[in-house]
């Protein structure tokens, strides 16, 4: 068995004395694992940084074997984030959540393209753009994996106007009028997720609390109720200390 594809490196772990096992997210083969022989060497190890874009050739005797990768670098994203603690935390959160969430060997081409765009934006460390893009990326992750939120109209009144909350139980939007006395039991809906108004630091943090709720209470239980990756909490904490922006 053999195929060739390219993809973003998600994770690396040591395998024996000289090799490593890598996880890569590819457009045609999804999240795929394989052994890289000599992966700890001075020649190959610098290539194998999370977020790196790689040309991959996978080989195995049988399709259900873990197989081995031959890797060639396409571009590194490490240089763009190493000097920016927040951007590095964002890149680590993206790769950790993909590694955590994606079924092995199941293609997710739309999410792949969105994730590559997100990683490239982080590599350029555009502090004004990437926190909102990251928030929307988490929304896309939930959507692609079958846990999308319904923000189109109020679940109570049916209106498309004045949407202000999200039900933590159903993931449906609720208007200010529809919320009534239940408002304090609902999650704030940042208007930036509706494409309305300027993006404030408070909206970014409200957005992360919103997506975090559904990542923790919808996605994680479907995967055996494992805790979310620490990298995600680390990013949220850093953004909170920096006022919800990458600046």
Backbone torsions as a table, in degrees:
resi	resn	phi	psi	omega
1	UNK	NA	138.6	178.8
2	UNK	-157.1	141.1	170.2
3	UNK	-148.6	161.1	177.5
4	UNK	-128.4	137.3	-178.1
5	UNK	-157.6	176.9	169.2
6	UNK	-123.7	163.3	-178.7
7	UNK	-173.5	173.3	178.5
8	UNK	-95.8	133.8	179.1
9	UNK	-75.1	127.8	-179.4
10	UNK	-100.6	-40.5	-173.9
11	UNK	-158.8	155.4	178.9
12	UNK	-137.4	135.4	171.7
13	UNK	-139.2	148.2	-175.6
14	UNK	-68.7	146.2	-179.2
15	UNK	-139.5	103.7	-176.0
16	UNK	73.3	-159.7	-175.3
17	UNK	-81.3	-34.0	-170.8
18	UNK	-124.8	-6.9	-174.5
19	UNK	-111.8	168.1	174.4
20	UNK	-135.8	158.5	169.6
21	UNK	-106.8	127.1	178.8
22	UNK	-112.7	153.4	169.2
23	UNK	-112.6	130.2	177.7
24	UNK	-129.3	145.2	176.2
25	UNK	-102.4	114.4	-176.1
26	UNK	-116.9	155.1	-179.1
27	UNK	-69.3	-37.3	-173.8
28	UNK	-95.9	-21.2	-174.1
29	UNK	-124.2	10.0	175.8
30	UNK	64.2	-151.1	176.6
31	UNK	-78.9	117.7	-172.9
32	UNK	-130.8	138.2	179.1
33	UNK	-103.7	155.7	174.8
34	UNK	-172.3	158.1	178.8
35	UNK	-86.9	136.5	171.6
36	UNK	-110.0	109.6	179.8
37	UNK	-68.3	134.8	-179.0
38	UNK	70.8	22.6	-175.3
39	UNK	-67.5	-14.0	178.1
40	UNK	-94.8	1.8	-176.6
41	UNK	-70.8	161.6	179.5
42	UNK	-65.0	-25.3	-179.7
43	UNK	-76.8	-42.3	-171.8
44	UNK	-95.9	-37.2	-174.6
45	UNK	-53.9	-42.2	-179.8
46	UNK	-64.4	-21.4	178.2
47	UNK	-75.1	-30.6	-169.9
48	UNK	-91.1	64.2	177.0
49	UNK	-107.2	134.3	179.5
50	UNK	-50.4	136.1	-177.9
51	UNK	93.8	-14.6	-179.0
52	UNK	-64.0	143.1	174.9
53	UNK	-93.6	125.1	-172.2
54	UNK	-126.2	147.5	165.5
55	UNK	-90.2	125.2	-169.8
56	UNK	-123.3	133.8	168.4
57	UNK	-120.9	121.9	-177.6
58	UNK	-109.4	135.0	179.3
59	UNK	-135.1	142.5	174.1
60	UNK	-158.4	154.7	178.9
61	UNK	-69.3	-39.5	176.9
62	UNK	-127.6	153.2	-175.0
63	UNK	-62.3	-31.9	-176.7
64	UNK	-87.5	4.1	174.3
65	UNK	-79.1	157.0	178.4
66	UNK	-65.8	-34.5	175.6
67	UNK	73.4	-177.3	-179.5
68	UNK	-132.0	149.3	177.8
69	UNK	-107.0	140.4	160.0
70	UNK	-105.7	129.2	-172.7
71	UNK	-120.8	143.8	171.8
72	UNK	-133.4	136.0	-177.7
73	UNK	-72.2	138.8	170.5
74	UNK	-102.9	-52.8	172.1
75	UNK	-159.4	147.7	175.1
76	UNK	-97.6	142.4	174.7
77	UNK	-107.5	-3.4	-175.8
78	UNK	-64.2	-41.6	-176.2
79	UNK	-60.5	-33.5	-177.7
80	UNK	-74.5	-17.6	-175.7
81	UNK	-115.5	-15.4	-173.4
82	UNK	-61.0	-31.7	-178.9
83	UNK	-89.0	0.5	-176.4
84	UNK	-127.0	103.9	-173.9
85	UNK	-59.7	-39.5	-178.3
86	UNK	-70.8	-43.3	178.3
87	UNK	-63.4	-38.8	176.5
88	UNK	-61.9	-42.0	178.0
89	UNK	-63.9	-37.2	177.1
90	UNK	-64.4	-45.1	178.2
91	UNK	-61.3	-43.3	179.6
92	UNK	-64.9	-35.1	178.5
93	UNK	-67.5	-42.1	178.9
94	UNK	-61.6	-51.2	-176.9
95	UNK	-66.8	-37.3	-179.5
96	UNK	-68.3	-41.2	-180.0
97	UNK	-68.1	-36.6	176.2
98	UNK	-65.8	-43.3	178.0
99	UNK	-62.3	-39.0	-178.9
100	UNK	-70.1	-40.2	-165.7
101	UNK	-93.2	-35.8	-167.5
102	UNK	-78.3	133.4	170.5
103	UNK	-63.6	146.1	-179.1
104	UNK	-70.1	134.6	172.7
105	UNK	66.0	23.3	177.6
106	UNK	-109.7	114.2	-177.1
107	UNK	-65.2	140.2	173.4
108	UNK	-136.3	73.6	-170.4
109	UNK	-61.9	-39.9	179.9
110	UNK	-66.1	-44.0	178.0
111	UNK	-66.0	-35.4	177.0
112	UNK	-59.2	-50.2	-178.6
113	UNK	-61.6	-41.1	179.3
114	UNK	-66.0	-37.9	-179.4
115	UNK	-69.3	-39.1	177.4
116	UNK	-63.7	-42.4	176.6
117	UNK	-60.4	-41.9	179.3
118	UNK	-64.1	-45.8	179.6
119	UNK	-63.3	-39.1	178.1
120	UNK	-65.9	-38.3	178.2
121	UNK	-64.8	-41.6	177.0
122	UNK	-63.8	-38.7	-179.4
123	UNK	-63.2	-28.1	176.4
124	UNK	-87.0	-6.4	174.8
125	UNK	49.9	47.5	176.8
126	UNK	-81.1	95.5	-171.9
127	UNK	-63.4	-23.5	-179.1
128	UNK	-81.7	-21.3	-171.8
129	UNK	-108.7	-34.7	-165.9
130	UNK	-75.3	-30.8	179.3
131	UNK	-60.3	-43.2	176.8
132	UNK	-66.9	-40.8	177.8
133	UNK	-61.5	-38.8	178.0
134	UNK	-64.3	-43.8	178.7
135	UNK	-59.0	-44.6	178.3
136	UNK	-67.7	-30.0	176.5
137	UNK	-65.8	-41.1	176.8
138	UNK	-62.8	-38.2	175.6
139	UNK	-61.3	-42.5	179.7
140	UNK	-66.0	-37.1	177.0
141	UNK	-60.2	-48.1	177.9
142	UNK	-59.9	-44.7	-179.2
143	UNK	-60.9	-47.5	-174.7
144	UNK	-66.3	-29.1	-177.9
145	UNK	-94.3	8.8	173.6
146	UNK	93.6	15.5	-177.8
147	UNK	-125.2	35.9	-176.7
148	UNK	-67.8	149.2	177.7
149	UNK	-90.3	150.3	179.6
150	UNK	-105.1	98.1	-176.3
151	UNK	-108.7	17.1	-173.9
152	UNK	-79.4	-34.4	-177.5
153	UNK	-155.2	162.3	-179.2
154	UNK	-68.6	131.5	179.7
155	UNK	-69.4	-19.2	-176.5
156	UNK	-95.8	-50.1	-173.4
157	UNK	-103.5	-17.9	-178.0
158	UNK	85.2	-4.9	-178.7
159	UNK	-72.4	153.7	174.3
160	UNK	-98.9	0.4	-175.2
161	UNK	-102.0	153.5	172.0
162	UNK	57.3	36.6	177.1
163	UNK	-71.9	125.1	-170.7
164	UNK	-130.5	-15.6	-173.7
165	UNK	-140.1	168.4	172.6
166	UNK	-132.2	135.6	176.5
167	UNK	-70.7	125.1	178.7
168	UNK	-69.6	-14.1	-179.5
169	UNK	-90.2	-43.5	-173.6
170	UNK	-105.5	-17.7	-176.3
171	UNK	73.7	18.5	179.6
172	UNK	-102.4	147.1	179.8
173	UNK	-70.4	153.2	177.3
174	UNK	-137.2	135.0	178.2
175	UNK	-77.4	165.9	177.6
176	UNK	-60.4	-40.7	178.7
177	UNK	-67.3	-43.3	-178.0
178	UNK	-67.2	-27.3	-178.7
179	UNK	-67.8	-42.1	179.5
180	UNK	53.1	-131.7	-177.9
181	UNK	-75.4	-4.6	-178.0
182	UNK	-93.3	2.8	-172.7
183	UNK	-55.5	-38.3	-176.3
184	UNK	-73.2	-6.8	177.3
185	UNK	-100.6	-0.2	-177.9
186	UNK	-105.5	164.2	178.7
187	UNK	-93.6	133.8	176.8
188	UNK	-59.8	139.4	177.5
189	UNK	-103.0	107.2	179.0
190	UNK	-62.9	132.6	-177.8
191	UNK	-67.0	-21.4	177.9
192	UNK	-63.7	-25.3	177.2
193	UNK	-76.3	-12.4	175.2
194	UNK	-102.1	3.8	-179.8
195	UNK	72.9	28.1	-175.8
196	UNK	-119.2	131.7	171.3
197	UNK	73.8	172.0	177.4
198	UNK	-69.6	156.7	-177.9
199	UNK	-92.6	120.8	178.3
200	UNK	-102.4	161.9	176.8
201	UNK	-60.7	-38.7	179.9
202	UNK	-62.5	-39.5	179.9
203	UNK	-65.0	-39.8	177.9
204	UNK	-60.6	-44.6	-178.5
205	UNK	-69.8	-39.5	175.2
206	UNK	-61.6	-38.4	179.1
207	UNK	-64.2	-41.5	178.8
208	UNK	-67.6	-34.5	174.5
209	UNK	-66.9	-36.6	178.3
210	UNK	-64.7	-55.5	-179.5
211	UNK	-64.9	-35.9	179.2
212	UNK	-61.1	-37.7	178.5
213	UNK	-59.8	-45.5	-176.2
214	UNK	-79.8	-29.3	171.3
215	UNK	-62.0	-42.9	-176.4
216	UNK	-76.4	-38.6	-170.6
217	UNK	-102.1	-15.1	176.1
218	UNK	-112.5	-54.9	-175.0
219	UNK	-70.5	-52.8	-175.0
220	UNK	-57.1	-44.8	178.4
221	UNK	-60.0	-30.2	179.2
222	UNK	-71.1	-15.3	-178.6
223	UNK	-107.5	19.9	179.7
224	UNK	95.7	15.7	177.1
225	UNK	60.4	34.0	173.4
226	UNK	-72.2	150.4	177.0
227	UNK	-68.5	148.9	176.2
228	UNK	-62.1	152.4	180.0
229	UNK	-57.8	139.8	178.9
230	UNK	-58.6	-28.8	-179.1
231	UNK	-60.4	-31.6	179.8
232	UNK	-70.5	-45.2	177.8
233	UNK	-64.2	-36.1	179.3
234	UNK	-63.9	-42.3	178.2
235	UNK	-63.2	-47.7	-179.3
236	UNK	-59.5	-40.1	179.1
237	UNK	-65.2	-42.2	179.0
238	UNK	-65.8	-42.3	178.4
239	UNK	-64.3	-37.5	177.7
240	UNK	-61.8	-40.9	-179.3
241	UNK	-72.4	-22.2	179.6
242	UNK	-102.5	18.2	175.8
243	UNK	76.0	22.1	175.5
244	UNK	80.3	12.0	178.7
245	UNK	-127.0	166.1	177.6
246	UNK	-86.3	3.4	-178.1
247	UNK	-77.2	NA	NA
